[in-house]
Amino acid sequence: MIKLKITCREATRIVLQAEDRRLPLAERLSLRLHQRVCSNCQRFSRQVSLMRQASARWRSDGTD
């Protein structure tokens, strides 16, 4: 069963878990729907993405 309405706490958990594993379709859809109405969770997701990109760039710069 797909849980369409999730809380901010659940959205945060899903965003962080997405770093370690591919999310099932149901979780991706729930997260996307939640982020459409919650600007705080949208911002959190962008911040996590930015940190991930910066970390990857830092690791790649250190190998030169």
C-alpha positions as CSV (number, residue, x, y, z in Angstrom):
1,M,0.0,0.0,0.0
2,I,1.3,3.4,-1.0
3,K,1.3,6.0,1.8
4,L,0.8,9.3,-0.2
5,K,0.7,11.7,2.7
6,I,3.9,11.7,4.7
7,T,5.2,13.9,7.5
8,C,8.3,16.2,7.3
9,R,10.1,13.7,9.6
10,E,9.4,10.9,7.1
11,A,10.4,13.1,4.1
12,T,13.7,13.9,5.8
13,R,14.4,10.2,6.5
14,I,13.6,9.3,2.8
15,V,15.9,12.1,1.5
16,L,18.8,10.8,3.7
17,Q,18.2,7.2,2.8
18,A,18.3,8.1,-0.9
19,E,22.0,8.7,-0.5
20,D,22.5,5.0,0.4
21,R,20.0,3.2,-1.8
22,R,17.7,3.5,-4.7
23,L,14.2,4.4,-3.4
24,P,11.2,2.3,-4.4
25,L,8.7,4.1,-6.6
26,A,6.2,4.5,-3.8
27,E,8.7,6.4,-1.6
28,R,9.8,8.6,-4.5
29,L,6.2,9.5,-5.3
30,S,5.4,10.2,-1.6
31,L,8.5,12.4,-1.3
32,R,7.8,14.3,-4.5
33,L,4.1,14.9,-3.5
34,H,5.2,16.1,0.0
35,Q,7.9,18.4,-1.4
36,R,5.3,20.0,-3.7
37,V,3.5,21.4,-0.7
38,C,6.3,21.8,1.8
39,S,8.9,24.4,1.0
40,N,11.0,23.5,4.1
41,C,11.4,19.9,2.9
42,Q,12.2,21.2,-0.7
43,R,15.0,23.3,0.8
44,F,16.3,20.5,2.9
45,S,16.5,18.2,-0.1
46,R,18.4,20.9,-2.1
47,Q,20.8,21.4,0.8
48,V,21.5,17.6,1.0
49,S,22.1,17.5,-2.7
50,L,24.4,20.5,-2.5
51,M,26.4,18.9,0.3
52,R,26.6,15.6,-1.7
53,Q,27.9,17.5,-4.8
54,A,30.4,19.5,-2.7
55,S,31.7,16.3,-1.0
56,A,32.1,14.5,-4.3
57,R,34.0,17.5,-5.8
58,W,36.2,17.7,-2.7
59,R,37.0,14.0,-3.0
60,S,37.8,14.2,-6.7
61,D,40.0,17.3,-6.2
62,G,42.1,15.5,-3.5
63,T,43.1,12.7,-6.0
64,D,45.0,15.0,-8.4
